[in-house]
Amino acid sequence: MSGDFLALAQPGVQQLSPYVPGKPVDELARELDIDPARIVKLASNENPLGASPKALAAISAELAQLTRYPDGNGFALKSLLAEQCRVEPDQVTLGNGSNDILELVARAYLAPGLNAVFSEHAFAVYPIVTQAVGAEARVIPAIDWGHDLSAMLEAIDSNTRVVFIANPNNPTGTWFSAEALDEFLQDVPERVLVVLDEAYIEYAEGSDLPDGLDFLAAYPNLLVSRTFSKAYGLAALRVGYGLSSAVVADVLNRVRQPFNVNSLALAAACAALQDSEYLEQSRRLNEAGMAQLEAGLRELGLGWIPSRGNFLCVDLNRVAAPVFQGLLHEGVIVRPVANYGMPNHLRVTVGLAAENARFLEALAKVLARG
Ligand SMILES: Cc1ncc(COP(=O)(O)O)c(C=O)c1O
């Protein structure tokens, strides 16, 4: 007789819903028998520019070394990050995407009987990594779609080990100020690790968003996570990083896979980090695209949640699922966010001008059908 391997999984895992990624272009092309070249994907907050030419050159150069394991300590990338981020190399943890950093935190600091606090409508990976290790996910109601930091503080108890906060948050795009972050960090008990997820921070530079790095020295219980998947345009390579006290970095280093970041990703990330022109171009493209989307939505009489990321959530004022399906038939992939408790919204990533225009046209067409 065979065992019930669902019932045998640990209880937190049994209750987990797997992460639902944006629909891949090839999948839609197969399903609807349309030319993949005609499909616009604005579903995963990817950089529409294509990777930095410098990153591509670094990858080509690295290909000759494919038989070798990567540098398991990521010396070159950690050194560059340390310099740019004003920390020591032993405060840097490299991850297979910043998702990996979130998972390492959960594995190192959470367990059954302990809990992690995070907001309603926050990034879907927080509940996954928390429940996967059998810890309690304490979800705090949002305020105006954003984090209610005071309510999150109140939810912390003696079993809380981690708080996840995202600035700006995905999928809502909402953000909090430097003052709010400072107040929050002052009040969080010192034994609670605050994970400040800054996956989109490069898009927010020069705005009223705080730079998490400014708080690292004062708060040894702070970990800032960042990624090369968004503004640096390297989502496929899976590389992200955490910046924290050396003690926390040492703990995370104990539980990570020995070669969690591959050599192509390491080389490309080093090159991308030094390509400030590419980053600047990505930011400008995002700013212009965001303005284009906002103007188009205004024209359609639709609302949206103001966002500091490279995406925004459109308020359709009705159940969004049929509109999502209608857009797919127009060859436009966006992201439904019902699984984030937002059944009337669709999240759209800022694309190239022509892609944004395709989305707006398709949306107008689908909505006109009623
Ligand atoms: C808020 C937030 N954090 C972290 C990530 C993880 O990205 P990656 O693992 O590609 O670095 C994402 C990706 O969508 C995100 O939106």
Ligand as a Chemical Component Dictionary entry (heavy atoms), coordinates in Angstrom:
data_LIG
# 
_chem_comp.id                   LIG 
_chem_comp.type                 NON-POLYMER 
_chem_comp.pdbx_formal_charge   0 
_chem_comp.three_letter_code    LIG 
# 
loop_
_chem_comp_atom.comp_id 
_chem_comp_atom.atom_id 
_chem_comp_atom.alt_atom_id 
_chem_comp_atom.type_symbol 
_chem_comp_atom.charge 
_chem_comp_atom.model_Cartn_x 
_chem_comp_atom.model_Cartn_y 
_chem_comp_atom.model_Cartn_z 
_chem_comp_atom.pdbx_ordinal 
LIG C1 C1 C 0 8.808  42.569 -3.873 1  
LIG C2 C2 C 0 9.620  41.508 -4.521 2  
LIG N1 N1 N 0 10.604 40.944 -3.823 3  
LIG C3 C3 C 0 11.378 39.983 -4.339 4  
LIG C4 C4 C 0 11.184 39.532 -5.621 5  
LIG C5 C5 C 0 12.029 38.404 -6.091 6  
LIG O1 O1 O 0 12.687 38.624 -7.253 7  
LIG P1 P1 P 0 13.976 37.806 -7.658 8  
LIG O2 O2 O 0 13.958 36.496 -6.944 9  
LIG O3 O3 O 0 13.892 37.685 -9.113 10 
LIG O4 O4 O 0 15.130 38.647 -7.190 11 
LIG C6 C6 C 0 10.162 40.071 -6.405 12 
LIG C7 C7 C 0 9.898  39.562 -7.764 13 
LIG O5 O5 O 0 8.890  39.774 -8.359 14 
LIG C8 C8 C 0 9.363  41.086 -5.835 15 
LIG O6 O6 O 0 8.363  41.625 -6.523 16 
# 
loop_
_chem_comp_bond.comp_id 
_chem_comp_bond.atom_id_1 
_chem_comp_bond.atom_id_2 
_chem_comp_bond.value_order 
_chem_comp_bond.pdbx_ordinal 
LIG C1 C2 SING 1  
LIG C2 N1 SING 2  
LIG C2 C8 DOUB 3  
LIG N1 C3 DOUB 4  
LIG C3 C4 SING 5  
LIG C4 C5 SING 6  
LIG C4 C6 DOUB 7  
LIG C5 O1 SING 8  
LIG O1 P1 SING 9  
LIG P1 O2 DOUB 10 
LIG P1 O3 SING 11 
LIG P1 O4 SING 12 
LIG C6 C7 SING 13 
LIG C6 C8 SING 14 
LIG C7 O5 DOUB 15 
LIG C8 O6 SING 16 
# 
